[in-house]
Amino acid sequence: MKKIGIVICNYNKSEYVVNCIQSVLESKTDDFDIFVVDNASTDNSVEAVRNRYGDQVNVLVNSENLGGSGGFNTGIRTVLEKGYEYLYCLDNDVLVDENAIGALAAYLDAHGDTGVAGSIVYHMDYPEYVQQYGLNIDFENYTAITHYADVLDDGSIPNVNFCDTVATCSVMIRTSCIKNTDIGIMPEDNFIYWDDMEWIYRFTLAGFRVVTIKDSAVLHKMGSNARPSNTFINYYMWRNRINFFMRYTPEEKIDSMSFRVLGSVFDSLYESMYREEHNVMQTISYAFFDAVRGVRGKAAAHKILPNDANDDKLRAFLQDKNTYYIKGNKGEAAEEEELAHNFLTSLNTGLKRCEIEAGADFTVCLCDYVMHVKDGDRKVVYLDSEHSCILDKEDWTAVDHYEYAKSLFIYMNQAPFLDAVYTYREKCGTICK
């Protein structure tokens, strides 16, 4: 019997999944079987895989789209039932180096205390730059920190990186850790996003080492930089992130978590209102209240709305402008100024930058976050890295009221949020650090 059961989850990416399989078959090791799980694709993915690879690949077809977690779990159950020593999860838009799979297996062979080994993942379009190399869970800001994100690989990245969790775009797992513990399979009620991070974090909580290794390299396409057509990502990212920290935050940090998480939710809601992105705001509201109420699984259709994220107000402001002067007040000012210039000229291609302020139609002042601007110069335009801006008296009114409104939101919601946290944790029986 082969040592490794490979699970590739696919939904409507026939070209990508075929290329992914081909890269796996070109590996230096052949000690594996491949299971492609198709989540009810409508683009002939199943036919494309079967026609090209025949019995080289086992195709498992779900009758409906079960999301990333449900799709992977279909294959994971099969790998566990068949008794493979290692499970290798792989996204369909990944290309693996010929040594990637063998290196992960060799590392697990040599390190019995390690339950999970992941690859170093590079951007497919910019292969010199790291996309991710493992993640840590940040119990101060209540988010996930990606190791070496967008860093140029200059040779200084360590060969082995210990971390809290790993995204499952390329990760190998010792199946005995799943079978002989309460870790279980991927949390299917997430549907998508944070499901893999939560799952692998359970290995850390159970005492197994989680690592990423540089000898295993892959390229990952991931999503494009184009603005999504709907608020799908907003919903699942927010709901599942909130749910994660409701469940896994250490007991002594729960009060701090409630304050920080509620503050983050408020910031996103307030920014969406400020930018007149009403669908985005409504979806984040659904996500927040669903997390509090314990609503899980696939979102109801009315909660995913057309994406109305926009820069319309700034675009309108720029239309009769020809020149601008930029003031930077951040570190690495030159890079920040270039990014700001590229953004502004994307909204008005004829806009030119002046070297002296006196000759410009308006002045831009860069800032970390427009809502934190205090006693600013009301004759200039403030712009932050998220492209929120302060343009006029109406904007200044919103900025001036931000701190009070945030305090009120947290004060109104903290007690019921904490009540929901303790109820959820009692139901889950979570063991935290």
Disulfide bonds with the S-S distance in Angstrom:
none
